[in-house]
Amino acid sequence: MCPCATLATPTVHKNAARRLAFPRFLGLLLVLPASLAFECRGRPVEGGREPCLSYHRWRAPFFGETHAHTTFSFDAVLADTRATPRDAYAFARGGSLDLTPYDAQGHALRRIQLQRPLDFAIVTDHSEYFGERSICLDPTASGYNSDVCDTFRAAIATPPGSTLPFGFLVFGIPLLLSTPTRYASVCGPTGDDCRTRAESVWQEIQAAAEEAYRVHVHELRGLRVDREHQL
């Protein structure tokens, strides 16, 4: 508990206490938030991270996104999602984002932008099939021309029907098996091709998150300096 949240209560006559109750309560509301912001910045943080710029023991509401899939998710790309994690974080900070459908030249026919940037955002791509999805969309990959990848690519941007897209079933059904296996035609006989690709995708996701974090911290510091100058 922060020491600024502890208030001494003097002994007074009960009638005087009634008269003082409202002013004291109002004073608490006015003074305590400022005190908490000043006194309670010693909250422990993870190694290598900066202390929070504003911490309130009574907490504060923030609005953000905790479930977002990008083109790295094998199911999202079937809907022709082309946004990367970097695009997702830029959108959360107030940037515009392309939406399907796309024309023959690859230009989005729709764009979207938030009226107010989010306070936080988390990209939560499916880790399953990072490697397979990467190989199936990379013409230079050895497994690109496999029947599995051909089927998967053919299902991208296919209008949904009464059942799941066949491209989803290509990678979705194996997950339901008691002993899931990789497609050798895509991943190679040992599966190493997909594992290597998956590691590369995961590194890119982490790098995008770290970049977004650093940009956000820099922006918050700028806002804090501006406020201090205004005061």
C-alpha positions in Angstrom: 0.0 0.0 0.0 1.2 3.5 -0.8 1.8 5.7 2.2 -0.1 8.5 0.5 -3.3 6.5 0.7 -3.2 6.5 4.6 -5.0 9.4 6.3 -5.1 10.1 10.0 -8.6 10.6 11.5 -8.7 13.1 14.4 -11.1 12.7 17.3 -13.9 15.3 17.1 -17.4 15.8 18.4 -19.9 13.9 16.3 -21.8 17.0 15.2 -18.6 18.6 14.1 -17.7 15.4 12.3 -20.9 15.6 10.3 -20.1 19.2 9.3 -16.6 18.2 8.3 -17.5 15.0 6.5 -18.3 16.4 3.1 -15.3 18.8 2.9 -12.9 16.1 4.0 -14.3 13.6 1.5 -14.1 16.2 -1.3 -10.6 17.1 -0.3 -9.7 13.4 -0.4 -11.0 13.1 -4.0 -9.0 16.2 -5.1 -5.8 15.4 -3.4 -5.4 11.6 -3.3 -5.2 11.0 -7.1 -2.4 13.5 -7.5 -0.6 12.1 -4.5 -0.9 8.6 -5.8 0.5 9.6 -9.2 3.4 11.2 -7.4 4.1 8.8 -4.5 3.3 5.4 -6.0 5.7 5.1 -8.9 7.8 2.5 -7.2 5.8 -0.4 -8.7 8.1 -3.4 -9.6 8.6 -3.9 -13.3 10.1 -6.6 -15.4 13.8 -6.6 -16.0 14.9 -4.2 -18.8 11.6 -2.4 -18.8 10.9 1.3 -17.9 8.8 2.1 -14.8 5.2 3.0 -15.5 4.8 6.7 -16.2 1.6 6.8 -14.3 0.5 4.3 -11.7 -2.6 4.5 -9.5 -3.2 2.0 -6.7 -7.0 2.5 -7.3 -6.4 1.6 -10.9 -7.6 3.4 -14.1 -9.7 2.2 -17.0 -7.9 1.5 -20.4 -9.4 0.4 -23.6 -7.7 -1.8 -26.1 -7.7 -5.1 -28.1 -6.7 -8.4 -26.7 -7.5 -10.7 -29.6 -6.3 -9.9 -33.0 -5.2 -12.2 -35.9 -3.0 -11.0 -38.8 -1.9 -12.6 -42.1 0.4 -14.9 -40.1 -2.6 -16.9 -38.8 -3.6 -19.7 -41.2 -7.3 -19.1 -40.7 -7.1 -15.3 -41.1 -5.2 -15.4 -44.3 -8.0 -17.6 -45.8 -10.2 -14.4 -45.5 -7.4 -12.7 -47.5 -6.2 -10.8 -44.4 -3.0 -9.1 -45.5 -2.2 -7.0 -42.4 1.0 -7.9 -40.6 1.6 -7.4 -36.8 3.3 -4.1 -37.6 0.2 -3.0 -39.5 -2.0 -4.1 -36.5 0.0 -2.1 -34.0 0.1 1.0 -36.3 -3.7 0.8 -36.6 -4.0 0.6 -32.8 -2.0 3.8 -32.6 -4.4 5.6 -34.9 -3.1 4.7 -38.4 -5.3 3.5 -41.2 -5.7 -0.2 -42.2 -6.5 -1.8 -45.6 -9.5 -4.2 -45.6 -10.7 -6.8 -48.1 -11.6 -7.1 -50.9 -8.5 -6.2 -53.0 -8.6 -5.5 -56.8 -6.5 -7.3 -59.4 -3.6 -5.0 -58.7 -3.6 -5.8 -55.0 -5.1 -2.4 -53.9 -7.6 -2.5 -51.0 -11.1 -1.3 -51.9 -11.7 -0.3 -48.3 -9.8 1.3 -45.5 -10.6 1.8 -41.8 -9.2 4.1 -39.1 -10.1 4.5 -35.4 -11.5 7.8 -34.2 -9.4 7.4 -31.1 -6.2 5.4 -30.7 -6.3 2.4 -28.4 -4.6 2.4 -25.1 -3.1 -1.0 -25.7 -3.2 -3.8 -28.3 -2.1 -7.5 -28.4 -1.6 -9.5 -31.6 -2.6 -13.1 -30.8 -1.8 -15.1 -34.0 -2.3 -18.9 -34.0 1.1 -20.5 -33.6 -0.1 -23.6 -35.4 1.0 -23.8 -39.0 3.2 -20.7 -38.9 5.7 -22.6 -41.1 3.1 -24.3 -43.4 1.4 -21.0 -44.1 4.7 -19.2 -44.8 5.8 -21.9 -47.2 2.5 -22.1 -49.1 2.6 -18.4 -49.8 6.3 -18.2 -50.7 7.0 -19.1 -54.4 10.6 -19.7 -53.6 9.9 -22.4 -51.0 10.4 -26.0 -52.0 6.9 -27.0 -50.8 5.1 -24.2 -52.5 3.9 -26.3 -55.4 2.7 -29.2 -53.3 -1.0 -30.3 -53.7 -1.6 -29.2 -50.1 -0.4 -25.6 -50.7 -2.2 -25.5 -54.0 -5.5 -26.4 -52.2 -4.8 -23.9 -49.5 -4.1 -21.0 -51.8 -7.1 -21.7 -53.9 -9.3 -21.3 -50.9 -8.0 -17.8 -50.0 -10.7 -15.1 -50.4 -13.3 -17.8 -51.4 -16.8 -16.6 -50.3 -17.9 -18.5 -47.2 -20.6 -21.1 -47.7 -22.6 -23.3 -45.4 -19.5 -25.3 -44.3 -15.9 -24.4 -43.4 -13.7 -23.5 -46.3 -11.8 -26.5 -47.6 -8.5 -24.6 -47.1 -9.3 -24.3 -43.4 -9.9 -28.1 -43.2 -6.6 -28.8 -44.9 -4.8 -27.5 -41.8 -7.6 -27.6 -39.2 -8.5 -31.3 -39.3 -5.0 -32.6 -38.5 -5.1 -30.6 -35.2 -8.0 -32.8 -34.0 -6.1 -36.0 -34.4 -4.6 -37.7 -31.3 -1.2 -37.6 -33.0 -1.0 -34.6 -35.4 1.5 -34.8 -38.1 3.0 -32.4 -40.6 2.6 -32.7 -44.4 5.9 -34.0 -45.7 5.2 -32.5 -49.1 5.2 -29.1 -47.5 7.6 -29.4 -44.6 10.1 -31.9 -45.9 10.5 -35.5 -44.7 11.7 -34.4 -41.2 9.5 -31.4 -40.8 12.5 -29.1 -40.4 11.4 -26.8 -43.2 8.3 -25.8 -41.3 9.9 -25.6 -38.0 12.6 -23.2 -39.4 9.9 -21.1 -41.0 7.8 -21.0 -37.9 10.8 -19.8 -35.8 11.3 -17.0 -38.4 7.7 -15.9 -38.2 7.7 -15.9 -34.4 10.8 -13.8 -34.4 9.1 -11.3 -36.6 6.0 -11.2 -34.4 8.2 -10.5 -31.3 10.2 -7.8 -33.2 6.9 -6.0 -34.2 5.6 -6.1 -30.6 8.9 -4.7 -29.3 9.0 -1.9 -31.8 5.4 -1.0 -31.0 6.2 -1.0 -27.3 9.2 1.4 -27.8 7.2 3.7 -30.0 4.4 3.8 -27.4 6.8 4.5 -24.5 8.4 7.3 -26.6 5.0 8.9 -27.3 4.0 8.7 -23.6 7.2 10.4 -22.6 6.6 13.1 -25.1 3.1 13.7 -23.7 4.5 13.8 -20.1 7.1 16.4 -21.0 4.5 18.5 -22.8 2.3 18.4 -19.6 5.2 19.4 -17.4 6.0 22.3 -19.6 2.3 23.4 -19.5 2.4 23.3 -15.7 
